[in-house]
Amino acid sequence: MTNSIPDVDLKALRKKLGLTQREFAEKYHLSFQVVLKWEQYKSKPSEAAKFLLFLIDRIPHHIEKELKKID
């Protein structure tokens, strides 16, 4: 049995974090065009990207802290 990663409403997540699409993309090392397409439902995030969005939604400060280590 496989566990399904829940979908995250990216636009709602961005707004909760107070970020524009471009800011969100830059902060989380994503392409602006990809973020735009996901929000417009022109493409869907991969399973890995869905997991990243899920983690950003649940524990944003931990994700930001870890990303700062690689910047």
The first five atom37 places (N, CA, C, CB, O) and aatype in JSON, in Angstrom:
{
  "aatype": [12, 16, 2, 15, 9, 14, 3, 19, 3, 10, 11, 0, 10, 1, 11, 11, 10, 7, 10, 16, 5, 1, 6, 13, 0, 6, 11, 18, 8, 10, 15, 13, 5, 19, 19, 10, 11, 17, 6, 5, 18, 11, 15, 11, 14, 15, 6, 0, 0, 11, 13, 10, 10, 13, 10, 9, 3, 1, 9, 14, 8, 8, 9, 6, 11, 6, 10, 11, 11, 9, 3],
  "atom_mask": [
    [1, 1, 1, 1, 1],
    [1, 1, 1, 1, 1],
    [1, 1, 1, 1, 1],
    [1, 1, 1, 1, 1],
    [1, 1, 1, 1, 1],
    [1, 1, 1, 1, 1],
    [1, 1, 1, 1, 1],
    [1, 1, 1, 1, 1],
    [1, 1, 1, 1, 1],
    [1, 1, 1, 1, 1],
    [1, 1, 1, 1, 1],
    [1, 1, 1, 1, 1],
    [1, 1, 1, 1, 1],
    [1, 1, 1, 1, 1],
    [1, 1, 1, 1, 1],
    [1, 1, 1, 1, 1],
    [1, 1, 1, 1, 1],
    [1, 1, 1, 0, 1],
    [1, 1, 1, 1, 1],
    [1, 1, 1, 1, 1],
    [1, 1, 1, 1, 1],
    [1, 1, 1, 1, 1],
    [1, 1, 1, 1, 1],
    [1, 1, 1, 1, 1],
    [1, 1, 1, 1, 1],
    [1, 1, 1, 1, 1],
    [1, 1, 1, 1, 1],
    [1, 1, 1, 1, 1],
    [1, 1, 1, 1, 1],
    [1, 1, 1, 1, 1],
    [1, 1, 1, 1, 1],
    [1, 1, 1, 1, 1],
    [1, 1, 1, 1, 1],
    [1, 1, 1, 1, 1],
    [1, 1, 1, 1, 1],
    [1, 1, 1, 1, 1],
    [1, 1, 1, 1, 1],
    [1, 1, 1, 1, 1],
    [1, 1, 1, 1, 1],
    [1, 1, 1, 1, 1],
    [1, 1, 1, 1, 1],
    [1, 1, 1, 1, 1],
    [1, 1, 1, 1, 1],
    [1, 1, 1, 1, 1],
    [1, 1, 1, 1, 1],
    [1, 1, 1, 1, 1],
    [1, 1, 1, 1, 1],
    [1, 1, 1, 1, 1],
    [1, 1, 1, 1, 1],
    [1, 1, 1, 1, 1],
    [1, 1, 1, 1, 1],
    [1, 1, 1, 1, 1],
    [1, 1, 1, 1, 1],
    [1, 1, 1, 1, 1],
    [1, 1, 1, 1, 1],
    [1, 1, 1, 1, 1],
    [1, 1, 1, 1, 1],
    [1, 1, 1, 1, 1],
    [1, 1, 1, 1, 1],
    [1, 1, 1, 1, 1],
    [1, 1, 1, 1, 1],
    [1, 1, 1, 1, 1],
    [1, 1, 1, 1, 1],
    [1, 1, 1, 1, 1],
    [1, 1, 1, 1, 1],
    [1, 1, 1, 1, 1],
    [1, 1, 1, 1, 1],
    [1, 1, 1, 1, 1],
    [1, 1, 1, 1, 1],
    [1, 1, 1, 1, 1],
    [1, 1, 1, 1, 1]
  ],
  "atom_positions": [
    [[0.85, -1.18, 0.0], [0.0, 0.0, 0.0], [0.9, 1.25, 0.0], [-0.97, 0.0, 1.23], [1.85, 1.34, 0.77]],
    [[0.58, 2.19, -0.87], [1.36, 3.42, -0.93], [0.58, 4.56, -0.3], [1.74, 3.77, -2.39], [-0.65, 4.62, -0.38]],
    [[1.31, 5.45, 0.31], [0.68, 6.62, 0.89], [0.63, 7.73, -0.14], [1.43, 7.09, 2.15], [1.6, 7.95, -0.87]],
    [[-0.48, 8.39, -0.2], [-0.66, 9.48, -1.15], [-0.31, 10.81, -0.47], [-2.11, 9.5, -1.7], [-0.72, 11.07, 0.66]],
    [[0.44, 11.62, -1.17], [0.78, 12.95, -0.65], [-0.41, 13.86, -0.94], [2.1, 13.51, -1.3], [-0.85, 13.96, -2.08]],
    [[-0.93, 14.53, 0.09], [-2.08, 15.4, -0.14], [-1.73, 16.59, -1.03], [-2.64, 15.89, 1.19], [-0.62, 17.12, -0.97]],
    [[-2.69, 16.99, -1.84], [-2.51, 18.18, -2.66], [-2.51, 19.41, -1.77], [-3.62, 18.29, -3.74], [-3.2, 19.46, -0.75]],
    [[-1.73, 20.4, -2.16], [-1.67, 21.68, -1.46], [-2.14, 22.76, -2.42], [-0.22, 21.98, -0.92], [-1.7, 22.82, -3.56]],
    [[-3.02, 23.62, -1.95], [-3.46, 24.75, -2.74], [-2.33, 25.78, -2.73], [-4.81, 25.37, -2.18], [-2.15, 26.52, -1.76]],
    [[-1.57, 25.81, -3.82], [-0.37, 26.64, -3.88], [-0.69, 28.12, -3.7], [0.35, 26.43, -5.19], [0.02, 28.83, -2.99]],
    [[-1.73, 28.59, -4.33], [-2.09, 30.01, -4.21], [-2.42, 30.36, -2.76], [-3.28, 30.35, -5.13], [-1.98, 31.4, -2.26]],
    [[-3.18, 29.52, -2.1], [-3.52, 29.75, -0.7], [-2.27, 29.69, 0.18], [-4.56, 28.72, -0.21], [-2.12, 30.49, 1.11]],
    [[-1.38, 28.76, -0.11], [-0.13, 28.64, 0.64], [0.71, 29.9, 0.48], [0.67, 27.4, 0.19], [1.21, 30.45, 1.46]],
    [[0.85, 30.36, -0.75], [1.62, 31.57, -1.01], [1.06, 32.77, -0.25], [1.64, 31.87, -2.49], [1.8, 33.54, 0.37]],
    [[-0.26, 32.9, -0.3], [-0.91, 34.02, 0.38], [-0.73, 33.92, 1.89], [-2.4, 34.07, 0.02], [-0.52, 34.94, 2.56]],
    [[-0.81, 32.71, 2.43], [-0.59, 32.5, 3.86], [0.82, 32.93, 4.25], [-0.82, 31.01, 4.23], [1.02, 33.48, 5.33]],
    [[1.78, 32.7, 3.36], [3.16, 33.07, 3.62], [3.46, 34.52, 3.24], [4.08, 32.14, 2.86], [4.54, 35.03, 3.53]],
    [[2.49, 35.17, 2.59], [2.67, 36.57, 2.2], [3.67, 36.76, 1.07], [0.0, 0.0, 0.0], [4.41, 37.74, 1.05]],
    [[3.68, 35.82, 0.12], [4.65, 35.86, -0.97], [3.98, 35.98, -2.33], [5.53, 34.62, -0.94], [2.89, 35.43, -2.55]],
    [[4.62, 36.69, -3.24], [4.18, 36.7, -4.63], [4.63, 35.38, -5.27], [4.76, 37.94, -5.42], [5.37, 34.61, -4.67]],
    [[4.17, 35.14, -6.48], [4.61, 33.93, -7.19], [6.13, 33.94, -7.37], [3.91, 33.81, -8.56], [6.79, 32.93, -7.15]],
    [[6.66, 35.07, -7.77], [8.1, 35.17, -7.99], [8.89, 34.97, -6.69], [8.44, 36.53, -8.62], [9.9, 34.27, -6.67]],
    [[8.42, 35.6, -5.61], [9.09, 35.45, -4.32], [9.06, 34.0, -3.84], [8.42, 36.36, -3.27], [10.06, 33.47, -3.35]],
    [[7.91, 33.35, -4.0], [7.79, 31.95, -3.6], [8.77, 31.09, -4.4], [6.34, 31.45, -3.81], [9.48, 30.26, -3.84]],
    [[8.79, 31.3, -5.71], [9.68, 30.53, -6.57], [11.13, 30.71, -6.16], [9.5, 30.94, -8.03], [11.87, 29.74, -6.04]],
    [[11.54, 31.94, -5.94], [12.93, 32.21, -5.56], [13.27, 31.63, -4.19], [13.2, 33.71, -5.57], [14.32, 31.02, -4.0]],
    [[12.37, 31.82, -3.25], [12.62, 31.36, -1.88], [12.79, 29.84, -1.8], [11.48, 31.79, -0.98], [13.62, 29.34, -1.04]],
    [[12.0, 29.12, -2.59], [12.02, 27.66, -2.53], [12.7, 27.0, -3.72], [10.61, 27.14, -2.43], [12.51, 25.82, -3.98]],
    [[13.51, 27.78, -4.44], [14.33, 27.26, -5.53], [13.5, 26.58, -6.61], [15.36, 26.28, -4.99], [13.83, 25.49, -7.09]],
    [[12.41, 27.24, -6.99], [11.54, 26.74, -8.04], [11.56, 27.73, -9.2], [10.1, 26.52, -7.52], [11.88, 28.9, -9.01]],
    [[11.21, 27.26, -10.35], [11.09, 28.14, -11.51], [9.8, 28.95, -11.38], [11.1, 27.31, -12.84], [8.75, 28.42, -11.02]],
    [[9.89, 30.25, -11.68], [8.7, 31.09, -11.67], [7.65, 30.54, -12.63], [9.05, 32.55, -12.04], [6.46, 30.51, -12.3]],
    [[8.08, 30.11, -13.8], [7.14, 29.58, -14.8], [6.43, 28.33, -14.3], [7.88, 29.26, -16.11], [5.24, 28.14, -14.58]],
    [[7.13, 27.5, -13.56], [6.52, 26.28, -13.01], [5.45, 26.66, -11.98], [7.61, 25.37, -12.36], [4.35, 26.11, -11.99]],
    [[5.79, 27.59, -11.09], [4.82, 28.03, -10.08], [3.58, 28.6, -10.78], [5.45, 29.1, -9.14], [2.45, 28.3, -10.39]],
    [[3.79, 29.41, -11.8], [2.68, 29.99, -12.56], [1.81, 28.89, -13.17], [3.22, 30.92, -13.66], [0.59, 28.94, -13.08]],
    [[2.44, 27.9, -13.8], [1.68, 26.81, -14.44], [0.92, 25.97, -13.43], [2.62, 25.92, -15.24], [-0.21, 25.55, -13.69]],
    [[1.53, 25.72, -12.27], [0.83, 24.96, -11.23], [-0.4, 25.71, -10.76], [1.76, 24.68, -10.03], [-1.46, 25.12, -10.59]],
    [[-0.27, 27.01, -10.55], [-1.41, 27.79, -10.07], [-2.5, 27.92, -11.12], [-0.96, 29.17, -9.64], [-3.68, 28.03, -10.77]],
    [[-2.14, 27.91, -12.36], [-3.12, 28.01, -13.45], [-3.62, 26.64, -13.89], [-2.5, 28.76, -14.64], [-4.38, 26.53, -14.85]],
    [[-3.19, 25.6, -13.19], [-3.56, 24.21, -13.48], [-3.2, 23.8, -14.9], [-5.06, 24.01, -13.26], [-3.88, 22.96, -15.51]],
    [[-2.12, 24.39, -15.43], [-1.64, 24.0, -16.75], [-0.7, 22.8, -16.65], [-0.92, 25.17, -17.44], [-0.45, 22.11, -17.64]],
    [[-0.18, 22.56, -15.47], [0.61, 21.36, -15.19], [0.48, 21.04, -13.71], [2.11, 21.55, -15.59], [0.05, 21.87, -12.91]],
    [[0.85, 19.81, -13.38], [0.76, 19.36, -11.99], [2.15, 19.13, -11.44], [-0.09, 18.07, -11.88], [3.06, 18.73, -12.17]],
    [[2.33, 19.38, -10.15], [3.63, 19.09, -9.54], [3.91, 17.59, -9.54], [3.67, 19.64, -8.11], [3.0, 16.77, -9.41]],
    [[5.19, 17.25, -9.68], [5.61, 15.85, -9.55], [5.36, 15.42, -8.1], [7.13, 15.66, -9.95], [5.02, 16.24, -7.26]],
    [[5.52, 14.14, -7.84], [5.34, 13.65, -6.46], [6.36, 14.31, -5.53], [5.49, 12.11, -6.41], [6.03, 14.65, -4.39]],
    [[7.59, 14.49, -6.0], [8.61, 15.13, -5.17], [8.24, 16.58, -4.89], [10.0, 15.06, -5.86], [8.39, 17.06, -3.77]],
    [[7.74, 17.28, -5.91], [7.33, 18.67, -5.72], [6.11, 18.76, -4.81], [7.02, 19.33, -7.09], [6.01, 19.67, -3.99]],
    [[5.18, 17.81, -4.95], [4.02, 17.78, -4.05], [4.47, 17.61, -2.6], [3.06, 16.64, -4.44], [3.91, 18.22, -1.69]],
    [[5.48, 16.78, -2.39], [5.99, 16.57, -1.05], [6.64, 17.84, -0.51], [7.0, 15.4, -1.03], [6.46, 18.18, 0.66]],
    [[7.4, 18.54, -1.35], [8.0, 19.8, -0.94], [6.91, 20.8, -0.57], [8.89, 20.38, -2.06], [7.01, 21.45, 0.48]],
    [[5.88, 20.94, -1.38], [4.78, 21.86, -1.08], [4.09, 21.48, 0.23], [3.76, 21.89, -2.23], [3.74, 22.34, 1.03]],
    [[3.9, 20.19, 0.43], [3.3, 19.7, 1.67], [4.14, 20.11, 2.88], [3.14, 18.18, 1.62], [3.61, 20.58, 3.88]],
    [[5.47, 19.92, 2.78], [6.36, 20.3, 3.87], [6.37, 21.81, 4.09], [7.77, 19.8, 3.59], [6.38, 22.27, 5.24]],
    [[6.38, 22.57, 3.02], [6.35, 24.04, 3.15], [5.07, 24.46, 3.85], [6.45, 24.72, 1.76], [5.09, 25.37, 4.68]],
    [[3.98, 23.81, 3.52], [2.69, 24.13, 4.15], [2.7, 23.79, 5.64], [1.55, 23.37, 3.45], [2.17, 24.55, 6.45]],
    [[3.29, 22.66, 5.99], [3.24, 22.18, 7.38], [4.33, 22.75, 8.26], [3.33, 20.7, 7.4], [4.09, 23.08, 9.43]],
    [[5.53, 22.87, 7.72], [6.66, 23.32, 8.55], [7.54, 24.34, 7.78], [7.53, 22.09, 9.0], [8.72, 24.09, 7.55]],
    [[6.95, 25.46, 7.41], [7.68, 26.42, 6.57], [8.98, 26.92, 7.19], [6.81, 27.59, 6.26], [9.97, 27.09, 6.48]],
    [[9.0, 27.16, 8.47], [10.2, 27.71, 9.1], [11.35, 26.71, 9.07], [9.9, 28.12, 10.54], [12.51, 27.1, 8.92]],
    [[11.05, 25.44, 9.22], [12.09, 24.41, 9.16], [12.66, 24.3, 7.74], [11.54, 23.05, 9.62], [13.87, 24.15, 7.56]],
    [[11.78, 24.37, 6.76], [12.22, 24.28, 5.36], [13.09, 25.49, 5.03], [11.0, 24.2, 4.4], [14.15, 25.34, 4.41]],
    [[12.66, 26.68, 5.44], [13.43, 27.9, 5.18], [14.81, 27.81, 5.84], [12.68, 29.14, 5.69], [15.81, 28.2, 5.25]],
    [[14.85, 27.31, 7.06], [16.11, 27.18, 7.79], [17.07, 26.25, 7.04], [15.85, 26.64, 9.22], [18.26, 26.56, 6.9]],
    [[16.56, 25.13, 6.57], [17.41, 24.18, 5.85], [17.87, 24.74, 4.5], [16.66, 22.86, 5.63], [19.01, 24.52, 4.09]],
    [[17.01, 25.46, 3.82], [17.38, 26.04, 2.53], [18.44, 27.12, 2.69], [16.16, 26.61, 1.84], [19.28, 27.29, 1.81]],
    [[18.41, 27.84, 3.79], [19.42, 28.87, 4.04], [20.8, 28.24, 4.15], [19.1, 29.66, 5.32], [21.81, 28.88, 3.84]],
    [[20.86, 27.0, 4.58], [22.14, 26.31, 4.72], [22.81, 26.06, 3.36], [21.94, 24.98, 5.44], [24.03, 25.96, 3.27]],
    [[22.0, 25.97, 2.31], [22.57, 25.69, 0.99], [22.69, 26.95, 0.14], [21.72, 24.66, 0.27], [23.28, 26.9, -0.94]],
    [[22.16, 28.04, 0.59], [22.26, 29.31, -0.17], [23.64, 29.91, -0.07], [21.24, 30.32, 0.32], [23.9, 30.96, -0.65]]
  ]
}
